[in-house]
Amino acid sequence: MRTVVELEGIRVAHGERTVLDVPVLGVRQGELLAVMGPNGSGKSTLLRVIGLLQAPTAGAVRFRGALVTAHDGLVVRRRMASVFQDPLLAAATVFDNVALGLRFRRIDGRRIRARVDVWLDRFSIAHLGLRQARTLSGGEAQRAALARALVVEPELLLLDEPFSALDQPTREDLMNDLGRILGEERTTTVLVTHDRAEAMVLGDRVGVLMNGRLLQVDEAAQVFRGPISEEVARFVGVETILDCRVLESAGDLSILDAGGQRVQVAQPADPGEWVRLCLRPEDVTLFPGAPKGAGASPFNRLPARVERIVRAGAHVRVVVDCGFQLVAMVTHREVEDLGLHEGALVTAHFKATAPHLLRHG
Amino acid sequence: MGLVSEGLLEAVRLLLTGDAEVWRIAWLSLQVSGSATLLSLCAGIPLGTLLALARFPGRALAVSVVNTGMGLPPVVVGLFVTVVLWRNGLLGALEILYTPLAMVLAQFIIAAPIVTGLTLAAIQQVPEPFRLQMLGLGASRSQMIGMLLREARLPMLAAVMAGFGGVISEVGASLMVGGNIKGGTRVLTTATVLETSKGNFEVAIALSTILLLITFLVNWALTWIQQRARA
């Protein structure tokens, strides 16, 4: 597949400290690459380097296969558009703000009006065209900022946490609209975010950036289901991580010793090998009381005792002891319906396909 | 109180009767201070923009010099310009001492740091990511600077007001480099000093009132533009 932009040996250093070190990264035509990482991991620096807004200390950027030089920087920059966390609208009307990029490119007035009208409409802010941009709400302002970037029909759209300053309902609305529009336009996009949900919902591929290094870049589902290291696993939301010994292995099914419990995992491993088991909390289901009868083979049913119940926004995190510490995510209603309380006896269920094994060698 | 009211009445009379000398002095004041302000804008806006955006060794020192310059005592400027323009001074060959041109030069030196310093502050108050955002939308460097100046236009109008206010009201430099020559370099401030020293308080108050009126009208016009832009 054709790549729109490629990074080669990119390093950005502030004095002795390296803040970004990306040996190679390519963004494919038509994809949305979501790069996620914690604060200070180098996400915005990465985006600025791609967008030619910051010169790297070392390395090169290729756009459509051609090396970008200082001489053609502006020409290449005009084939891209950036949107930041803060909408950064100019003190002008919404229409004039959306028209900015076209005016920078010296497009004639009639075409500007036609294109701006289309994009105001697509972001459902056509009625705000004559309003002063500084009087908009946060959600409206970010819609204007996105329309302002997309109106120039960029070959590469760069989004730097564009939803993070918005409240939850506004964020979800805008994320849905943007996802739909990008899907229709097939605009090649790089989104950086610290929000796993955003990356998962919007990303075709997901990269995990930590301490300036891209630890994993893969299909979105693969990054969340099969993180390549404990560091990535923790960042993508895996909460149960423990060392286990492989007892038996037959084909794709392995039996592990996890804190004295036999756990089935649908992943090959060598008997006697030590592996690290990763399990997401939303893959664990809790039932009241002790396990009843022998389970069907692809399921794990472990007797457990509730250790802690921690409210986590719309959900509740329940930490249980089943020979090892296991974290389950349930709803507030389930806590009531299942009569969960500290010390309660429960059965923890998870499919053999749910865990992911990190193999030490 | 009698003196003040008589002075005000005299001001009204001078204005209404169209006293030629008063109108000439007022017109010269506007010309000299307007030209000096205009020149200071031409120099101060690019310099302030450069200091706000560029990073170079000695920048902090340059900013300190500008900030110090914002409070330059006019008499010091007057002395400096007189020495430079004196017949055997550095620019003595120009023979412009005791001409309106010398007054423009002195007032320019007073106003330029004010405009530079306020431009610097105005541009720095625009959030730094705004620059990146403009570049990220495809602006060239000059388009980006244009957008920054546009964003900072309200505080920059304050720079114009401060620059003009600083020079139309100064007296020391104009007196020293202009000489207060009747029909040549007499402006409202120097004329006021002269009339006061002669004990002609009514005329001095009248001239001061006209000076205040001019300052008010110019600032009122700029404020109107500023507030209209904000609305």
Contacts between the chains, C-beta under 8 A, distances in Angstrom:
chain1	res1	chain2	res2	distance
A	48	B	132	7.1
A	51	B	136	5.7
A	53	B	132	5.4
A	53	B	135	5.6
A	53	B	136	5.9
A	74	B	138	7.8
A	74	B	140	5.7
A	77	B	135	6.8
A	77	B	136	7.7
A	77	B	138	6.0
A	78	B	138	4.1
A	80	B	136	7.6
A	80	B	138	7.9
A	81	B	136	6.7
A	81	B	137	6.0
A	81	B	138	7.0
A	82	B	132	7.5
A	82	B	133	6.9
A	82	B	136	3.0
A	82	B	137	7.1
A	83	B	136	7.9
A	84	B	129	5.9
A	84	B	132	7.3
A	84	B	133	5.8
A	84	B	136	7.5
A	86	B	127	7.4
A	86	B	129	6.3
A	88	B	127	7.0
A	88	B	129	5.9
A	88	B	130	5.1
A	88	B	133	4.1
A	90	B	130	8.0
A	90	B	147	6.4
A	90	B	150	7.1
A	90	B	151	6.3
A	91	B	150	7.6
A	91	B	151	5.9
A	100	B	134	7.7
A	100	B	137	5.6
A	100	B	139	7.9
A	100	B	147	7.9
A	101	B	137	4.1
A	101	B	138	5.2
A	104	B	134	8.0
A	104	B	137	6.2
A	104	B	138	4.6
A	104	B	139	4.8
A	104	B	140	7.2
A	104	B	143	5.4
A	105	B	138	5.8
A	148	B	137	6.7
A	149	B	137	6.9
A	152	B	137	7.2
A	152	B	138	6.4
A	158	B	136	7.1
